[in-house]
């Protein structure tokens, strides 16, 4: 039998090294929040001639119009995206007119989104609330569903801990993507994150449910062996379900989809894979550590050495 539980600390170490780079990026540069959360204006334009002016020239144009915080980015579809503080319709019209005069080209507005700072703060608060409510609902549901076995609350808490592992993986990916590829944490990112949370919890319930069934059948079996046996039983189902129904589709979307959907597809691709991984290699092993109270051995070794 595959000894997954016996190698649990190696899997924890792997997760640590996967999450650490993203956390360092967040600590040093922060998350690149979109106007959905910070408030501001996004203006995307395309020039009729197909020629894209230098970003520095567009920035200078904004600066001349007393908009000094603009961030200019060229896209792979021949357009320019400018993010700045909140702009009204009159200022937008001035910018478009100035662009046409400066670059002697007709400008087509592809997108113009403005979000006030108050709305941005409200979206941020609701995003945090949504994740918190989802976590609480998972604990309550799993505790109720597993009420027939001992320590039912542990299953819910272990599922939440593993779920936060997946959230950190997604946030780390978003931070690295923002730093090196210009990604932004926007409403679509939040949608992907909540989807990952849903799939993550579903996978963990499947694994935990098999542990519950086997605990009623193999009552004298050591808990660690029972959990490992349950994981192996669900391993094929978890991998096949994710690969055949979700991962291949998302991979195709990430490789061949439009630029606007690639970030969303990559986040889902990695996040859902992390959800399957954490169900097998994180959630159940945490349950075993809690059952064995292994943290006493960690500190016990230090005391013995002293």
C-alpha positions in Angstrom: 0.0 0.0 0.0 1.2 3.5 -0.7 2.3 5.1 2.5 1.0 8.7 2.1 0.5 9.5 5.8 4.0 8.3 6.7 5.5 11.0 4.5 3.2 13.8 5.7 6.0 16.1 6.8 7.5 16.0 3.3 4.2 17.1 1.8 3.9 19.9 4.4 7.5 21.0 3.5 6.6 21.0 -0.2 3.6 23.2 0.4 5.7 25.6 2.5 8.2 26.1 -0.3 5.3 26.6 -2.8 3.6 29.2 -0.7 6.7 31.0 0.6 7.8 32.8 -2.7 4.3 34.3 -3.1 4.2 35.5 0.6 7.6 37.1 0.1 6.3 39.0 -3.0 3.2 40.1 -1.0 5.4 41.2 2.0 7.8 43.2 -0.2 5.5 44.6 -3.0 2.0 43.9 -1.8 -1.0 42.7 -3.8 -1.7 44.5 -7.0 -5.3 45.3 -6.3 -7.6 46.3 -9.2 -10.0 49.3 -9.1 -12.7 46.9 -8.0 -11.1 47.0 -4.5 -9.2 50.3 -4.4 -11.5 52.5 -6.4 -10.3 54.4 -9.5 -10.7 54.3 -13.3 -9.7 51.9 -16.0 -9.6 53.1 -19.6 -8.7 50.8 -22.4 -8.3 52.3 -25.9 -7.2 51.1 -29.4 -5.8 53.3 -32.1 -7.3 53.1 -35.6 -3.9 52.8 -37.3 -2.9 49.9 -35.1 0.2 51.7 -34.0 0.7 51.7 -30.2 2.4 54.8 -28.8 5.1 54.4 -26.1 3.7 54.0 -22.6 5.9 56.9 -21.4 4.2 59.2 -23.9 0.7 58.2 -22.7 1.8 58.7 -19.1 3.1 62.2 -19.9 -0.2 63.0 -21.6 -2.1 61.9 -18.4 0.4 63.9 -16.3 -0.2 67.0 -18.4 -3.9 66.7 -17.6 -3.1 66.6 -13.8 -3.5 62.9 -13.5 -0.1 61.9 -12.0 -0.9 58.4 -10.7 -1.7 56.7 -14.0 -0.3 53.2 -14.7 0.0 52.5 -18.5 0.2 49.0 -19.9 0.2 47.7 -23.5 -1.8 44.5 -24.1 -1.2 41.7 -26.6 -4.3 42.7 -28.5 -3.0 46.1 -29.8 -4.6 48.2 -27.1 -3.5 50.3 -24.2 -4.9 50.0 -20.6 -4.5 53.0 -18.3 -5.4 52.7 -14.6 -5.6 55.8 -12.5 -7.5 57.5 -9.7 -11.2 58.2 -10.2 -12.0 60.1 -13.4 -15.3 61.5 -14.4 -16.8 61.5 -18.0 -15.5 65.1 -18.7 -11.9 64.2 -17.8 -12.2 61.0 -19.9 -13.3 63.1 -22.9 -10.3 65.4 -22.4 -7.9 62.4 -22.4 -9.4 60.9 -25.5 -9.3 64.3 -27.3 -5.7 64.8 -26.2 -4.7 61.4 -27.4 -6.1 62.0 -30.9 -4.4 65.3 -31.2 -1.0 64.2 -29.7 -0.7 60.9 -31.8 -2.7 62.1 -34.8 -4.8 59.0 -34.8 -8.5 58.1 -34.1 -9.0 56.5 -30.7 -11.6 53.8 -30.0 -12.7 53.3 -26.4 -12.9 49.6 -25.7 -13.5 49.9 -21.9 -14.2 52.6 -19.4 -14.8 51.5 -15.8 -14.9 53.9 -12.8 -15.3 52.8 -9.2 -15.4 55.2 -6.3 -13.2 54.6 -3.3 -16.2 54.0 -1.0 -17.5 51.2 -3.3 -14.0 49.7 -3.5 -13.7 49.5 0.3 -17.2 47.9 0.4 -16.2 45.3 -2.2 -13.0 44.5 -0.1 -15.1 44.1 3.1 -17.6 41.9 1.4 -14.9 39.7 -0.2 -13.4 39.1 3.3 -16.9 38.5 4.7 -17.7 36.0 1.9 -14.5 33.9 2.7 -15.2 34.0 6.4 -18.9 33.0 6.0 -17.9 30.2 3.7 -15.3 28.9 6.2 -17.8 29.0 9.1 -20.5 27.3 7.0 -18.0 24.5 6.1 -17.2 23.9 9.8 -20.8 23.8 10.8 -21.9 21.5 8.0 -19.0 19.0 8.4 -19.5 18.9 12.2 -23.2 18.2 11.7 -22.7 15.6 8.9 -20.0 13.8 11.0 -21.8 14.0 14.3 -22.0 10.2 14.5 -18.3 9.8 15.1 -15.9 11.0 17.8 -14.3 14.5 17.5 -16.6 15.5 14.5 -15.5 19.2 15.0 -11.9 18.2 14.1 -12.9 17.2 10.6 -14.4 20.6 10.0 -11.4 22.5 11.4 -8.9 20.3 9.4 -10.9 21.0 6.2 -10.7 24.8 6.9 -7.0 24.6 7.6 -6.4 22.8 4.3 -8.8 25.2 2.6 -6.6 28.1 3.7 -3.7 26.3 2.3 -5.4 26.5 -1.1 -6.3 30.1 -0.6 -2.6 30.9 0.2 -1.6 29.0 -3.0 -4.0 31.1 -5.1 -2.9 34.4 -3.4 0.8 33.5 -3.9 0.1 32.7 -7.6 -1.8 36.0 -8.0 1.0 38.0 -6.3 3.7 36.4 -8.5 1.6 36.9 -11.6 1.0 40.5 -10.6 4.7 41.2 -10.1 6.0 39.5 -13.3 3.1 39.4 -15.7 1.0 42.4 -14.8 -2.0 40.5 -13.3 -4.4 42.3 -11.0 -6.5 41.1 -8.0 -10.0 42.0 -9.3 -13.6 40.7 -9.1 -12.8 37.9 -11.5 -9.9 36.8 -9.3 -12.3 36.7 -6.3 -14.7 34.6 -8.4 -11.9 32.1 -9.1 -10.9 32.1 -5.4 -14.4 31.3 -4.2 -14.7 28.6 -6.9 -11.5 27.0 -5.6 -12.8 27.1 -2.1 -16.0 25.3 -3.1 -14.1 22.6 -5.0 -11.5 22.3 -2.2 -14.2 21.7 0.4 -16.0 19.1 -1.8 -12.8 17.0 -2.2 -12.1 17.1 1.5 -15.6 15.9 2.4 -15.2 13.0 0.0 -11.9 11.9 1.7 -13.3 12.5 5.2 -16.5 10.6 4.4 -14.4 7.5 3.4 -12.5 7.8 6.7 -15.8 7.9 8.6 -17.1 4.8 6.8 -13.9 2.9 7.4 -13.8 3.9 11.1 -17.1 2.1 11.5 -15.8 -1.0 9.7 -12.2 -1.2 11.0 -12.7 -0.2 14.6 -9.6 -1.8 16.0 -7.3 -0.6 13.2 -4.7 2.1 14.1 -6.1 5.5 13.1 -3.1 6.4 11.0 -3.3 3.2 9.0 -7.1 3.7 8.7 -6.7 7.2 7.3 -3.9 6.1 4.9 -6.2 3.2 3.6 -9.1 5.6 3.1 -6.9 8.1 1.2 -5.7 5.3 -1.1 -9.3 4.2 -1.8 -10.3 7.7 -2.9 -7.0 8.5 -4.7 -8.1 7.3 -8.1 -11.5 8.9 -7.9 -10.1 12.3 -6.9 -7.4 12.3 -9.6 -9.6 11.1 -12.4 -12.5 13.4 -11.5 -10.2 16.5 -11.4 -8.2 15.6 -14.5 -11.0 14.4 -16.8 -13.7 16.9 -15.9 -11.9 20.1 -15.0 -8.1 20.3 -15.4 -7.9 19.4 -19.1 -10.6 21.9 -20.0 -8.9 24.7 -18.0 -5.5 23.8 -19.5 -7.0 24.2 -23.0 -8.6 27.5 -22.0 -5.4 28.8 -20.5 -3.4 27.8 -23.6 -5.8 28.8 -26.4 -8.3 31.1 -24.7 -8.3 34.9 -25.0 -6.0 37.1 -23.1 -8.7 38.3 -20.8 -9.6 34.8 -19.7 -6.0 33.3 -19.4 -5.4 34.7 -15.9 -8.8 33.4 -14.7 -8.1 29.9 -16.2 -4.6 29.6 -14.8 -5.8 30.6 -11.3 -8.5 28.0 -11.5 -6.2 25.4 -13.0 -3.7 25.8 -10.1 -6.3 26.4 -7.4 -8.3 23.3 -8.2 -5.2 21.1 -8.5 -4.2 22.5 -5.1 -7.6 21.6 -3.7 -7.2 18.0 -4.8 -3.6 17.9 -3.5 -4.5 19.3 -0.1 -7.4 16.9 0.3 -5.0 14.0 0.0 -1.7 15.3 1.4 -2.7 18.1 3.8 -6.2 17.7 5.3 -6.1 14.0 6.3 -2.5 14.2 7.6 -3.4 17.2 9.8 -6.2 15.0 11.1 -3.7 12.3 12.0 -1.4 14.8 13.7 -4.3 16.1 15.8 -5.3 12.5 16.7 -1.8 11.6 17.7 -1.1 15.0 19.3 2.2 15.0 17.7 3.1 18.5 18.7 3.8 17.1 22.2 6.6 15.1 20.6 8.0 18.1 18.8 8.4 20.1 22.1 9.3 17.0 24.0 12.3 16.4 21.9 13.5 20.0 22.5 13.1 19.6 26.2 14.9 16.3 26.3 17.8 17.8 24.3 18.0 20.7 26.7 
